[in-house]
């Protein structure tokens, strides 16, 4: 995170008092690490690092996701201020509370990663 603080192409936000943070989000530009090379990522932002205490229980959303949604909307506003029109949020498949909150905020599944062991 210390290195991210030096990069001027992203916005890092926290929610809560310094001694008791409730959440954080990093709104950053998409990179070839996030998408295959064939995709045009111009105007796409990525929210990869994102957490709020409303999402602490992966199976149940606390407080109707109010704090988590507020933090998400702040990241979306940061994208809009930079002229970024598309937001991609990374979310593990086994985090139903976060999926519920994202869907309520208007997000839908865009990419599924697969693994073979």
N, C-alpha and C positions, 0 to 999 in steps of 0.2 A: 504494500500500500504506500510505503514511503516514496517509491519510484513513481507511482501513479500520481502522487501529489505534484510532481514536477512537470507532468505532461499537460499542455495547454489545450489539448483537443478533447478533454473530457470534463465532466462535472461530477464531483464527489459530494454527497450530502449525507448528513446524519440527522436523526430525530431523537430528541430527548436531552436531558441535562448531561453535561460532560461526565459526571460521576455515575450516571445511570442511563446509558444510551438504550433506546428502544429499537433502533434500526439504522440501517445504512443502505445506500445505493450508489452505484457508479454507472453513469450514463456515458458511454464511449462510442466512438465511431466503429462501424463494422470493419473487420480486417479479413485477409485471406485465411486466418486461423479459424474464423467463425463460419465461413461459407466456402464451398468448392470454387475453384478458379473460374468456372464457366458463368458464374452469377455476377451480374452488375450490382455492386454493393453501394453505388453512389446514392447518397441520401438515406442510408440505412444506419440506424443506431442500434447498439447492443446493450442490454442490461444483463450482465452475466453475474456480477456480484451484487446481490440484493437479499436483504433479510430484515424482518421485523418481528417483534415478539408475538404479534398476532398469529404468526406462522409457526410458533415454537412446537406445537403438537402437529405432526405431519398429517394426522387423521381428522383434526377438527379445527376449524377456523375460529379464533377468539375475537370477541368484540365486533362481529360482523365484518372483520377485516378492515375496519375504519382507518387505523393507523397505517397498515400496510398499503392500503389503497392511496392514502394521502401521500405517502412517500413515492409510490409509483407515479402518481400524477405530477409530482415535483420533477421527477426524471423526464417525463414526457414534455413538461414545460421547458426544461433545459434543452431538450432536443429541438423543440419548436424555435427557441431563441437562436439556435445555431443553423436553422434552415433544414433540419433533418425531419423528413416526413413519415418515415417508417420506423417502428420500434420492434425489435426482436428480443424477447425475454427468454433466457435459459431457465428451464425448470425440470428437475428430475421427475421421471414418470411415477415414482412412488412417493410423491408429495401431494396427496389429494387436497389438502387444505390450501396450498399455494395455487394449484390448478383451479380450484373453485373460485378463489379471489381473482385470478387472471381472467377467467371466463366471464365473471361478473363485470370486469373492467373492459370487456370487449375483445379480448384476445382469443385466438383459436390456434389449434395445433398446426404448425407449419413444417416442422421437421422432426423426424424420429431417428434416433441413432440406434444402431443394432450392434450387438456384440455376440461372438461365438466363443465359447470356452471349451 
